[in-house]
């Protein structure tokens, strides 16, 4: 069977929507290490089962499958989702990526790990850290007086030196530390004395309980300006030439195991002299032991890293305070002594992922009362209030930790991720009830027990240069970069400089001091990469990989963008590869509430382009008029709604863009000249797109059809869907 006939949009959409809400619960393997914009594993499982299976997807999805001998490749593997899903059902897998972090992460995801050995080593690491620096993360409880309360988060405010009077002052954007959502009352910092006050209503504030000064919610630091409280001079920030920002610890959230059973809400306090002294001890100890593993790499200019440079950061190490550097240095020394290579690599991966929370760019969520990791918005947002998480974490039994961002959190996530590899499951929904369905017979890895060893090849190189025998692949499934996308390499260098130093710079894939590459397929102003660069790169990969496909086998990829011209390179690459697009399927791929897209109007729906060198297409799918396109869009939206999605305008437009691209490929393929320059080919696609109905016209036609349905008119009865076998045209 094939994707065109068996793929079940409502089923996969419903599963993908749920997975993207709490992806680690559905696909624990993603917790191996942070990667960006991971597509739902359920989507690629559905695609693979539809292509190579012979059962309805509703049956095959929750059953064991084995496609031994099927060879699947991913030329843009990123976080590895397509390869993981293919490997899980027994396929031979081949992955390429020019980013060495992607290479490292996918290797750790797929390779088998002895969980007993890993647990023993991780427990030993935590025990050793506790012995050496555990006291640096303790404080005295204000309720019971115990000096063994665990600090969850240290909160720091940036400081600025007045150029007029030379005195330092705090850059508070606001004084609200905690909202009354997950804590009974609002917590405010007094701007005069620094004490913490709990208040019922932020609109009717009283005076500070300690100094009787009026409390405020709003702070003085706004729009990069702040008046000096000592002399009144208006200062501007940041100051790139003043060096990295200076911070002052002003509050702490802690956890007292003795008091918690009788305490409502969280524990907050102002740092006492002993708390400040503990930080001083950390600074002194770091000087004493030195920093063998702390990287000295400079931060290069870039679309994202320029934000760091504007704040005066010059080296990655400056993004950490001394207590964080001490804990990370000691962690590296312990990990380096581990003899078991796979266990050592797992712990190296843990440390790299831990860096997301162990830095002085993390922020504190005043509503959720937790640390926001450095990549929470897929960038480097430098705020004025920073959050330092406990390095060790606070284990609370049963694999659960109090708070986030510590070693105990990372270890438990990794253990569950690799446990899932040995015993994968799916989650079936029975109304509001979730049922975890074990899938015995499937597993993720290169080997497991007495099972035959699987073919797994993960390569750190461009797929453009891959040497593959003709007709050697049964399928290509990938999630290519989207033009103008997040600068993954610039962000991942933050982790990579540590991982490379600890793992060993002699490893061939880690030879480069940076993950950045001029051939990376994203728009980048700093590296002068535009649409032309993106088109050439995408085309080169598509052409090289497609020649390795067996005739008629699928080249499947996901894509979405909020601009139609960003789809022109997609059409160009498909045409250069000599493929036709048989179907463009919609599937939810993002979570609307994600911080980086929430409120932006961006689509959460991908188009899944299914392309082949030979095959058939439905005559009805060959749209010409706005009404024709509107019918196809209506079908897609209806199936997404059946899956539980409430489409927004951005989703509708992305679906329209997908169908316009599919039709451009179909109509241009017979006269396409791959020998033209990229600019010329982009021009051909653009001119043809101008002939097709405009997206706005299709939207109007679609809305008009919906209005007719609302008033009870019969429209488009007995529509054939994509999986209908009637009226097909061969190519």
C-alpha positions as CSV (number, residue, x, y, z in Angstrom):
1,X,0.0,0.0,0.0
2,X,1.1,3.6,-0.1
3,X,0.8,6.8,1.9
4,X,-1.6,8.3,-0.6
5,X,-4.1,5.5,0.2
6,X,-3.5,4.5,3.8
7,X,-2.5,7.7,5.6
8,X,-5.2,8.7,8.1
9,X,-5.2,12.5,8.6
10,X,-7.7,12.6,11.4
11,X,-6.0,9.8,13.4
12,X,-2.5,11.1,13.0
13,X,-3.6,14.7,13.6
14,X,-5.3,13.8,16.9
15,X,-2.2,11.9,18.0
16,X,0.2,14.6,16.9
17,X,-1.8,17.3,18.6
18,X,-1.6,15.5,21.9
19,X,2.0,14.6,21.5
20,X,3.1,18.2,20.9
21,X,1.4,19.3,24.1
22,X,3.7,17.1,26.3
23,X,6.1,15.5,23.8
24,X,8.3,13.8,26.4
25,X,5.3,11.8,27.7
26,X,4.5,10.4,24.2
27,X,8.1,10.2,22.9
28,X,10.4,10.1,25.9
29,X,13.4,9.7,23.6
30,X,13.4,13.5,22.8
31,X,14.7,14.0,26.4
32,X,18.2,12.7,25.4
33,X,19.1,16.3,24.5
34,X,17.4,19.5,23.4
35,X,16.9,20.0,19.7
36,X,14.7,22.6,18.0
37,X,11.3,22.2,16.3
38,X,11.1,18.5,16.5
39,X,8.2,17.2,14.4
40,X,5.9,14.7,16.0
41,X,7.1,11.1,16.1
42,X,3.5,10.0,15.5
43,X,3.5,11.7,12.1
44,X,6.6,9.8,10.8
45,X,5.4,6.6,12.3
46,X,2.1,7.1,10.5
47,X,3.8,7.8,7.2
48,X,6.2,4.8,7.4
49,X,3.4,2.4,8.4
50,X,1.2,3.7,5.6
51,X,3.9,3.2,3.0
52,X,5.3,-0.2,4.0
53,X,2.4,-1.8,5.9
54,X,-0.8,-3.4,4.6
55,X,-3.2,-2.8,7.5
56,X,-5.4,0.2,8.2
57,X,-3.4,2.7,10.2
58,X,-5.8,2.5,13.2
59,X,-4.7,-1.1,13.6
60,X,-1.1,-0.9,12.5
61,X,-0.3,2.1,14.7
62,X,-0.9,0.3,18.0
63,X,0.7,-3.0,16.9
64,X,4.2,-4.3,16.4
65,X,5.7,-3.9,13.0
66,X,8.9,-5.2,11.4
67,X,10.1,-3.8,8.1
68,X,13.5,-5.6,8.1
69,X,15.4,-5.0,4.9
70,X,13.7,-1.6,4.2
71,X,16.4,1.1,3.8
72,X,15.4,4.6,4.9
73,X,17.5,7.8,4.7
74,X,17.2,11.3,6.2
75,X,19.4,13.9,4.6
76,X,18.6,16.6,7.2
77,X,18.3,14.5,10.3
78,X,18.5,17.3,13.0
79,X,17.0,15.7,16.1
80,X,16.6,12.4,14.3
81,X,12.8,11.8,14.5
82,X,12.3,10.1,11.1
83,X,15.3,7.9,11.7
84,X,14.2,6.9,15.2
85,X,10.7,5.9,14.0
86,X,12.2,4.0,11.0
87,X,14.8,2.2,13.2
88,X,12.0,1.3,15.7
89,X,10.2,-0.8,13.1
90,X,13.3,-2.6,12.0
91,X,14.4,-0.5,9.0
92,X,18.0,0.1,8.0
93,X,18.7,3.8,8.6
94,X,21.1,6.3,7.1
95,X,21.3,9.9,8.4
96,X,23.2,13.0,7.4
97,X,23.7,16.4,9.0
98,X,26.4,18.9,8.8
99,X,25.8,20.0,12.4
100,X,28.1,18.0,14.7
101,X,25.6,18.4,17.6
102,X,22.9,16.7,15.5
103,X,25.4,13.9,14.8
104,X,26.2,13.5,18.4
105,X,22.6,13.6,19.6
106,X,21.2,11.2,17.1
107,X,24.0,8.7,17.9
108,X,23.1,8.9,21.6
109,X,19.4,8.5,20.9
110,X,19.8,5.3,18.8
111,X,22.8,3.5,20.3
112,X,21.9,0.9,22.9
113,X,22.8,1.8,26.5
114,X,23.2,-0.5,29.5
115,X,20.8,1.2,31.9
116,X,22.2,-0.5,35.0
117,X,25.7,0.8,34.3
118,X,24.4,4.2,33.4
119,X,22.3,4.4,36.6
120,X,25.3,3.4,38.7
121,X,27.6,6.0,37.1
122,X,25.0,8.8,37.4
123,X,24.3,8.0,41.0
124,X,28.0,8.1,41.7
125,X,28.4,11.4,40.0
126,X,25.6,13.0,42.1
127,X,27.0,11.5,45.3
128,X,30.4,13.0,44.6
129,X,29.0,16.4,43.8
130,X,26.9,16.4,46.9
131,X,30.0,15.6,49.0
132,X,32.0,18.4,47.4
133,X,29.5,21.2,46.8
134,X,26.2,20.2,48.2
135,X,26.5,22.7,51.0
136,X,26.6,25.5,48.5
137,X,23.0,24.8,47.7
138,X,21.6,24.8,51.2
139,X,20.0,27.6,53.2
140,X,18.2,28.2,56.5
141,X,14.5,27.7,56.5
142,X,12.6,30.8,57.8
143,X,9.9,28.6,59.4
144,X,11.8,25.8,61.3
145,X,15.3,27.2,61.4
146,X,16.9,24.1,59.7
147,X,20.1,25.0,57.9
148,X,19.6,22.0,55.5
149,X,16.8,23.4,53.4
150,X,17.5,23.0,49.7
151,X,17.7,26.0,47.4
152,X,15.7,25.6,44.2
153,X,16.5,28.9,42.6
154,X,18.8,31.9,43.2
155,X,17.4,35.1,41.6
156,X,19.8,37.8,40.4
157,X,19.2,41.3,39.1
158,X,21.5,43.0,36.7
159,X,23.4,46.0,37.9
160,X,24.7,49.1,36.1
161,X,27.4,51.6,37.0
162,X,26.4,55.3,36.7
163,X,28.8,57.2,34.5
164,X,28.1,60.4,36.4
165,X,28.5,59.4,40.1
166,X,30.2,56.0,39.7
167,X,27.8,54.1,41.9
168,X,26.2,50.9,41.0
169,X,22.4,50.3,41.0
170,X,19.9,47.6,40.2
171,X,18.1,47.3,36.9
172,X,14.7,46.1,38.1
173,X,12.1,46.1,35.3
174,X,9.5,45.2,38.0
175,X,9.4,44.1,41.6
176,X,6.9,41.2,41.3
177,X,8.7,38.1,42.2
178,X,5.8,35.6,42.2
179,X,2.1,35.9,41.1
180,X,-0.7,34.5,43.2
181,X,-1.3,31.6,40.7
182,X,0.8,28.8,42.2
183,X,1.5,30.6,45.5
184,X,-1.3,31.9,47.8
185,X,-0.2,35.5,47.6
186,X,1.8,37.8,45.3
187,X,5.4,38.3,46.4
188,X,6.9,41.7,45.9
189,X,10.5,43.0,46.5
190,X,10.7,46.2,48.3
191,X,12.6,48.7,46.2
192,X,14.0,50.5,49.2
193,X,15.2,47.8,51.6
194,X,15.0,44.6,49.4
195,X,12.8,42.6,51.8
196,X,10.1,40.3,50.4
197,X,6.4,41.1,51.0
198,X,3.4,39.0,50.4
199,X,0.3,41.0,49.2
200,X,-3.2,40.0,48.2
201,X,-3.8,42.6,45.6
202,X,-1.2,44.2,43.4
203,X,-3.6,47.0,42.5
204,X,-4.0,48.1,46.1
205,X,-0.6,48.0,47.6
206,X,0.4,48.8,51.1
207,X,3.7,49.6,52.7
208,X,6.7,47.3,53.2
209,X,6.4,45.4,56.4
210,X,10.1,46.0,57.1
211,X,10.7,49.7,56.2
212,X,7.2,51.1,55.7
213,X,8.1,52.4,52.2
214,X,5.4,52.2,49.6
215,X,5.6,49.0,47.5
216,X,5.6,49.2,43.7
217,X,5.0,46.6,41.0
218,X,6.7,48.6,38.2
219,X,10.4,49.0,38.2
220,X,12.6,51.9,37.0
221,X,14.4,50.0,34.1
222,X,12.4,50.4,30.9
223,X,13.4,50.4,27.2
224,X,17.1,50.3,27.9
225,X,17.0,53.3,30.2
226,X,17.1,53.7,33.9
227,X,17.6,56.7,36.2
228,X,20.4,56.4,38.7
229,X,18.7,56.4,42.2
230,X,21.8,58.1,43.7
231,X,22.2,61.1,41.4
232,X,19.2,61.0,39.1
233,X,21.2,60.8,35.9
234,X,19.5,58.8,33.2
235,X,21.6,55.8,32.2
236,X,21.3,53.6,29.2
237,X,22.1,50.0,29.0
238,X,23.5,47.6,27.9
239,X,27.1,48.7,27.6
240,X,29.0,46.4,25.3
241,X,32.4,47.9,26.2
242,X,31.9,47.5,29.9
243,X,32.3,43.7,29.8
244,X,29.8,41.1,30.8
245,X,26.9,42.2,33.0
246,X,27.2,42.2,36.8
247,X,24.5,40.7,39.0
248,X,23.3,40.9,42.6
249,X,21.5,38.1,44.3
250,X,18.3,39.5,45.7
251,X,16.0,36.5,46.4
252,X,15.8,32.8,46.7
253,X,13.2,30.1,46.3
254,X,13.9,27.1,48.5
255,X,12.4,23.7,49.6
256,X,12.2,22.5,53.2
257,X,11.4,18.9,53.4
258,X,10.5,19.2,57.1
259,X,8.0,22.1,56.7
260,X,6.6,21.3,53.3
261,X,3.8,18.9,54.5
262,X,2.3,21.7,56.6
263,X,3.2,24.6,54.3
264,X,0.9,26.0,51.6
265,X,2.6,27.4,48.6
266,X,6.3,28.0,48.0
267,X,9.2,29.1,50.2
268,X,10.8,32.5,49.4
269,X,13.4,34.5,51.2
270,X,15.9,37.3,50.9
271,X,19.5,36.1,50.9
272,X,21.1,36.2,54.3
273,X,24.7,36.9,55.0
274,X,25.3,33.1,55.1
275,X,23.8,32.7,51.7
276,X,26.1,35.4,50.2
277,X,29.0,33.8,52.0
278,X,28.3,30.4,50.4
279,X,28.6,32.0,47.0
280,X,31.9,33.5,48.1
281,X,33.1,30.0,49.0
282,X,32.2,28.8,45.5
283,X,34.3,31.6,44.0
284,X,37.3,30.8,46.1
285,X,37.0,27.1,45.5
286,X,36.9,27.6,41.7
287,X,40.1,29.7,41.9
288,X,41.7,27.0,44.0
289,X,41.0,24.0,41.7
290,X,41.2,25.8,38.3
291,X,39.2,25.3,35.2
292,X,40.5,22.5,33.0
293,X,37.2,21.8,31.2
294,X,35.7,25.3,31.1
295,X,35.9,26.4,27.4
296,X,37.6,29.7,26.6
297,X,35.9,30.0,23.1
298,X,35.0,33.5,22.0
299,X,31.4,34.3,20.9
300,X,31.5,35.0,17.2
301,X,29.1,37.6,15.6
302,X,25.8,36.2,14.3
303,X,22.1,36.9,13.9
304,X,21.4,35.5,17.4
305,X,24.8,35.9,19.1
306,X,24.9,39.6,18.4
307,X,22.4,39.9,21.3
308,X,25.1,38.5,23.6
309,X,27.8,40.8,22.2
310,X,25.6,43.8,22.8
311,X,25.5,42.9,26.5
312,X,29.2,42.7,26.7
313,X,29.7,39.0,26.6
314,X,32.8,38.1,24.7
315,X,33.3,34.4,25.8
316,X,30.8,31.7,26.4
317,X,32.2,31.1,29.9
318,X,31.1,34.6,30.8
319,X,27.5,33.5,30.6
320,X,27.9,31.5,33.8
321,X,28.5,32.6,37.4
322,X,31.3,31.2,39.5
323,X,29.2,28.7,41.4
324,X,27.9,27.3,38.1
325,X,31.4,27.1,36.6
326,X,32.6,25.3,39.7
327,X,29.8,22.7,39.5
328,X,30.2,22.2,35.8
329,X,34.0,21.8,36.1
330,X,33.7,19.2,38.9
331,X,31.0,17.4,36.8
332,X,33.4,17.3,33.8
333,X,36.2,15.9,35.9
334,X,34.0,13.1,37.3
335,X,32.6,12.2,33.8
336,X,36.1,12.1,32.2
337,X,37.1,9.3,34.6
338,X,34.2,7.0,33.5
339,X,35.7,4.0,31.7
340,X,32.6,2.7,29.9
341,X,32.5,4.7,26.6
342,X,28.8,4.6,26.0
343,X,28.0,5.5,29.6
344,X,30.6,8.3,29.5
345,X,29.0,9.6,26.2
346,X,25.6,9.5,27.9
347,X,26.9,11.6,30.8
348,X,28.6,14.0,28.4
349,X,25.3,14.4,26.7
350,X,23.6,15.0,30.1
351,X,26.1,17.8,30.9
352,X,25.6,19.4,27.6
353,X,21.8,19.4,28.1
354,X,22.2,20.6,31.7
355,X,23.9,23.8,30.4
356,X,20.5,25.1,29.2
357,X,19.5,25.7,32.8
358,X,23.0,26.2,34.4
359,X,23.7,29.7,33.1
360,X,23.0,33.4,33.8
361,X,20.7,34.0,30.9
362,X,17.9,31.8,32.3
363,X,14.9,33.7,33.5
364,X,12.4,33.0,36.2
365,X,8.7,32.5,35.3
366,X,6.8,34.6,37.9
367,X,3.5,32.7,37.1
368,X,4.7,29.1,36.8
369,X,7.5,29.7,39.4
370,X,10.2,27.9,37.6
371,X,13.3,28.5,35.6
372,X,13.0,29.1,31.9
373,X,15.9,27.5,30.1
374,X,18.1,29.6,27.8
375,X,16.4,28.2,24.6
376,X,12.8,28.7,25.7
377,X,12.3,31.2,22.9
378,X,14.7,29.7,20.4
379,X,17.1,32.6,20.9
380,X,19.4,34.4,23.4
381,X,16.9,36.7,25.2
382,X,19.0,38.5,27.8
383,X,16.7,39.8,30.5
384,X,17.3,41.9,33.6
385,X,16.4,39.2,36.1
386,X,18.2,35.9,35.9
387,X,17.6,32.6,37.5
388,X,20.3,30.2,38.8
389,X,19.0,26.7,39.4
390,X,20.4,24.2,41.9
391,X,23.1,22.3,40.0
392,X,22.4,19.0,41.8
393,X,18.6,19.3,41.7
394,X,16.4,18.2,44.5
395,X,15.4,14.5,44.2
396,X,12.0,13.8,45.8
397,X,11.8,10.0,45.3
398,X,10.2,7.9,42.6
399,X,12.2,9.6,39.8
400,X,10.6,13.0,40.6
401,X,12.5,16.2,41.4
402,X,11.5,19.4,43.1
403,X,12.1,22.3,40.7
404,X,13.9,22.1,37.4
405,X,17.3,22.5,35.9
406,X,19.5,20.2,38.0
407,X,21.4,17.0,37.6
408,X,18.7,14.9,39.1
409,X,16.2,16.2,36.6
410,X,18.5,15.5,33.6
411,X,19.4,12.0,34.7
412,X,15.8,10.9,35.3
413,X,14.8,12.2,31.9
414,X,17.6,10.5,30.2
415,X,17.0,7.2,32.0
416,X,13.3,7.3,30.9
417,X,14.4,8.2,27.3
418,X,16.7,5.2,27.0
419,X,14.2,2.9,28.8
420,X,11.7,3.9,26.1
421,X,14.2,2.7,23.5
422,X,14.1,-0.8,25.0
423,X,10.3,-0.9,25.6
424,X,8.5,1.6,23.3
425,X,4.8,2.3,23.7
426,X,2.0,4.3,22.2
427,X,-0.7,6.2,24.0
428,X,-4.3,5.5,23.1
429,X,-7.1,7.9,24.2
430,X,-10.4,6.5,25.5
431,X,-12.3,9.7,25.9
432,X,-10.4,11.7,28.6
433,X,-8.6,8.6,29.7
434,X,-5.1,7.9,28.4
435,X,-4.0,4.3,28.0
436,X,-0.4,3.4,27.5
437,X,-0.1,0.6,25.0
438,X,3.2,-1.4,25.1
439,X,4.4,-2.4,21.6
440,X,6.4,-5.6,22.3
441,X,8.6,-6.6,19.4
442,X,9.6,-3.0,18.5
443,X,12.7,-1.3,19.9
444,X,15.1,1.5,19.2
445,X,18.8,0.9,18.9
446,X,21.7,-0.6,17.0
447,X,21.5,-3.8,19.2
448,X,19.4,-5.3,22.0
449,X,20.1,-8.5,23.9
450,X,20.2,-11.4,21.5
451,X,18.4,-9.5,18.7
452,X,20.3,-9.3,15.3
453,X,22.4,-6.1,15.0
454,X,20.7,-3.4,13.0
455,X,22.2,-1.3,10.2
456,X,22.6,2.2,11.6
457,X,24.7,4.8,9.9
458,X,24.8,8.4,11.2
459,X,27.1,10.7,9.4
460,X,28.3,14.2,10.1
461,X,28.5,15.5,6.5
462,X,26.4,17.1,3.9
463,X,24.0,14.8,2.0
464,X,25.1,16.8,-1.1
465,X,28.4,14.9,-1.1
466,X,26.9,11.5,-0.1
467,X,28.0,8.7,-2.4
468,X,25.0,6.4,-2.6
469,X,24.4,3.5,-5.1
470,X,21.5,4.1,-7.5
471,X,18.2,2.5,-6.4
472,X,19.6,1.6,-3.0
473,X,16.9,3.3,-0.8
474,X,13.3,2.4,-0.2
475,X,12.4,5.8,1.1
476,X,13.5,9.2,2.2
477,X,11.7,10.8,5.1
478,X,12.9,14.2,6.4
479,X,12.2,17.5,8.0
480,X,14.4,19.9,6.1
481,X,15.3,23.4,7.3
482,X,12.8,26.1,6.7
483,X,14.1,29.3,5.0
484,X,14.6,32.1,7.6
485,X,14.5,29.5,10.3
486,X,15.9,29.7,13.8
487,X,19.8,29.8,13.8
488,X,20.2,26.4,15.3
489,X,24.0,26.4,14.9
490,X,24.5,29.7,16.6
491,X,22.4,28.5,19.5
492,X,23.9,25.0,19.7
493,X,27.4,26.4,19.9
494,X,26.6,27.3,23.5
495,X,26.5,23.6,24.3
496,X,28.9,22.4,21.7
497,X,32.0,24.2,23.0
498,X,31.6,22.3,26.3
499,X,30.7,19.0,24.8
500,X,33.6,19.1,22.3
501,X,36.2,19.9,25.0
502,X,34.9,17.1,27.3
503,X,34.2,14.4,24.6
504,X,37.6,15.0,22.8
505,X,38.5,17.3,20.0
506,X,40.2,14.4,18.3
507,X,36.9,12.8,17.3
508,X,36.6,13.4,13.5
509,X,33.0,14.7,13.7
510,X,34.1,17.2,16.4
511,X,37.1,18.7,14.6
512,X,35.4,22.0,13.9
513,X,35.5,24.5,16.8
514,X,31.9,25.6,15.9
515,X,28.7,24.0,14.6
516,X,28.3,26.9,12.2
517,X,28.7,26.0,8.5
518,X,28.4,28.3,5.5
519,X,26.4,25.5,3.7
520,X,23.7,25.5,6.4
521,X,20.3,25.9,4.8
522,X,18.8,28.7,6.8
523,X,18.5,32.4,6.0
524,X,21.3,34.3,7.8
525,X,22.0,38.0,7.4
526,X,25.5,37.7,9.1
527,X,26.6,34.9,6.8
528,X,24.9,36.5,3.7
529,X,22.7,33.5,3.1
530,X,19.5,34.3,1.2
531,X,16.8,32.5,-0.9
532,X,19.3,31.8,-3.7
533,X,21.6,30.0,-1.3
534,X,18.7,28.1,0.3
535,X,17.4,27.0,-3.2
536,X,20.8,25.8,-4.4
537,X,21.5,23.8,-1.2
538,X,18.0,22.2,-1.1
539,X,18.2,21.3,-4.8
540,X,21.6,19.7,-4.4
541,X,20.5,17.5,-1.6
542,X,17.2,16.5,-3.3
543,X,18.9,15.7,-6.6
544,X,21.7,13.6,-5.0
545,X,19.4,11.7,-2.6
546,X,16.6,11.0,-5.1
547,X,19.0,9.2,-7.5
548,X,19.4,6.7,-4.8
549,X,15.7,6.0,-4.5
550,X,14.2,2.9,-6.1
551,X,11.7,3.8,-8.8
552,X,8.4,5.0,-7.4
553,X,9.6,5.0,-3.8
554,X,8.7,8.1,-1.7
555,X,10.6,11.2,-1.0
556,X,8.6,12.6,1.9
557,X,9.3,15.9,3.8
558,X,7.5,18.4,6.0
559,X,7.5,22.1,5.4
560,X,5.7,25.3,6.5
561,X,6.3,29.0,6.3
562,X,4.1,32.1,6.5
563,X,5.4,33.4,3.2
564,X,4.6,31.9,-0.2
565,X,7.9,32.8,-1.8
566,X,9.6,30.6,0.8
567,X,8.0,27.7,-0.9
568,X,9.6,28.5,-4.3
569,X,12.9,26.7,-3.4
570,X,10.8,23.7,-2.4
571,X,9.2,23.5,-5.8
572,X,12.6,24.1,-7.5
573,X,14.2,21.3,-5.5
574,X,11.4,18.8,-6.3
575,X,11.6,19.6,-10.0
576,X,15.4,19.5,-10.1
577,X,15.2,16.0,-8.6
578,X,12.9,14.8,-11.3
579,X,10.0,14.1,-8.9
580,X,6.3,14.9,-8.9
581,X,4.3,15.7,-5.8
582,X,1.5,13.1,-5.5
583,X,-0.1,14.6,-2.5
584,X,0.2,17.4,0.1
585,X,-1.0,16.3,3.4
586,X,-1.7,18.5,6.5
587,X,-0.6,17.6,10.0
588,X,-0.2,19.5,13.2
589,X,3.5,19.9,14.0
590,X,3.8,22.7,16.5
591,X,2.1,23.6,19.8
592,X,0.2,26.8,19.6
593,X,1.1,27.7,23.2
594,X,4.9,27.4,22.6
595,X,6.6,30.5,23.8
596,X,8.4,31.2,20.5
597,X,5.2,31.2,18.5
598,X,2.4,32.0,21.0
599,X,0.4,35.1,19.9
600,X,2.3,35.4,16.6
601,X,-0.4,34.0,14.3
602,X,2.0,31.4,13.0
603,X,0.7,28.1,11.7
604,X,0.9,25.0,13.8
605,X,0.3,22.9,10.7
606,X,2.9,21.4,8.4
607,X,2.4,20.4,4.8
608,X,3.7,16.9,4.2
609,X,4.9,16.7,0.6
610,X,4.9,13.1,-0.8
611,X,7.0,13.0,-4.0
612,X,7.8,10.1,-6.4
613,X,9.5,9.6,-9.7
614,X,6.6,7.5,-11.0
615,X,3.1,6.9,-9.7
616,X,-0.4,8.2,-9.9
617,X,-2.3,11.3,-8.7
618,X,-6.0,11.9,-8.2
619,X,-7.5,13.9,-11.1
620,X,-9.5,15.9,-8.6
621,X,-6.4,17.0,-6.8
622,X,-5.2,18.8,-10.0
623,X,-6.8,22.1,-9.1
624,X,-7.0,25.1,-11.5
625,X,-9.5,27.6,-10.1
626,X,-9.8,29.2,-6.8
627,X,-12.9,27.1,-6.2
628,X,-11.0,23.9,-7.0
629,X,-8.3,24.8,-4.5
630,X,-10.9,25.9,-1.9
631,X,-12.5,22.4,-2.1
632,X,-9.2,20.7,-1.4
633,X,-8.5,23.1,1.5
634,X,-11.9,22.5,2.9
635,X,-11.3,18.8,2.9
636,X,-8.0,19.2,4.7
637,X,-9.5,21.5,7.3
638,X,-12.4,19.1,7.8
639,X,-10.0,16.2,8.5
640,X,-7.9,18.3,10.8
641,X,-11.0,19.2,12.8
642,X,-12.0,15.6,13.0
643,X,-8.5,15.1,14.6
644,X,-9.3,17.8,17.2
645,X,-7.5,20.8,15.7
646,X,-9.2,24.2,15.6
647,X,-7.6,25.7,12.5
648,X,-6.6,29.4,12.5
649,X,-6.0,31.6,9.5
650,X,-2.3,30.9,9.5
651,X,-3.0,27.2,9.3
652,X,-5.4,27.7,6.3
653,X,-2.8,29.8,4.5
654,X,-0.1,27.2,5.0
655,X,-2.4,24.5,3.6
656,X,-3.1,26.8,0.6
657,X,0.6,27.4,0.1
658,X,1.2,23.6,0.1
659,X,-1.4,22.9,-2.6
660,X,-0.1,25.8,-4.8
661,X,3.4,24.4,-4.6
662,X,2.2,20.9,-5.4
663,X,0.4,22.2,-8.5
664,X,3.3,24.3,-9.6
665,X,5.5,21.2,-9.6
666,X,2.9,19.2,-11.5
667,X,2.4,21.8,-14.2
668,X,6.1,22.7,-14.6
669,X,7.7,19.3,-14.6
670,X,7.4,18.5,-18.3
671,X,9.2,21.6,-19.5
672,X,11.5,22.0,-16.5
673,X,15.2,22.8,-17.3
674,X,17.4,22.0,-14.3
675,X,20.4,23.5,-16.2
676,X,19.1,27.1,-15.5
677,X,20.7,29.1,-12.7
678,X,18.9,29.1,-9.3
679,X,17.8,32.7,-9.9
680,X,16.3,31.8,-13.2
681,X,14.5,28.8,-11.9
682,X,13.1,30.8,-9.0
683,X,11.9,33.2,-11.6
684,X,10.1,30.4,-13.5
685,X,8.4,29.2,-10.3
686,X,7.4,32.8,-9.3
687,X,6.0,33.6,-12.7
688,X,3.9,30.4,-12.7
689,X,2.7,31.0,-9.1
690,X,1.5,34.4,-10.4
691,X,-0.7,32.6,-12.9
692,X,-2.3,30.4,-10.3
693,X,-5.1,31.8,-8.1
694,X,-3.8,34.0,-5.4
695,X,-3.9,32.7,-1.8
696,X,-6.4,35.5,-0.9
697,X,-8.7,34.4,-3.7
698,X,-8.6,30.9,-2.5
699,X,-9.3,32.1,1.1
700,X,-12.4,34.0,-0.1
701,X,-13.6,31.1,-2.1
702,X,-13.2,28.8,0.9
703,X,-15.0,31.2,3.2
704,X,-17.8,31.6,0.7
705,X,-18.3,27.9,0.6
706,X,-18.3,27.7,4.4
707,X,-21.0,30.4,4.6
708,X,-23.1,28.4,2.1
709,X,-22.8,25.4,4.3
710,X,-23.8,27.4,7.3
711,X,-27.1,28.4,5.7
712,X,-27.9,24.8,4.7
713,X,-26.9,24.8,1.0
714,X,-25.6,21.5,-0.4
715,X,-22.1,22.0,-1.7
716,X,-19.7,19.5,-3.3
717,X,-21.6,16.3,-2.4
718,X,-19.9,13.0,-2.7
719,X,-16.4,14.5,-2.8
720,X,-13.6,12.0,-3.5
721,X,-10.8,12.2,-0.9
722,X,-7.1,11.6,-1.4
723,X,-7.4,8.0,-0.7
724,X,-10.1,7.3,-3.3
725,X,-8.8,5.0,-6.0
726,X,-11.0,6.4,-8.8
727,X,-10.0,8.7,-11.6
728,X,-6.2,8.5,-11.1
729,X,-3.7,9.8,-13.6
730,X,-0.4,8.0,-14.1
731,X,3.0,9.9,-14.5
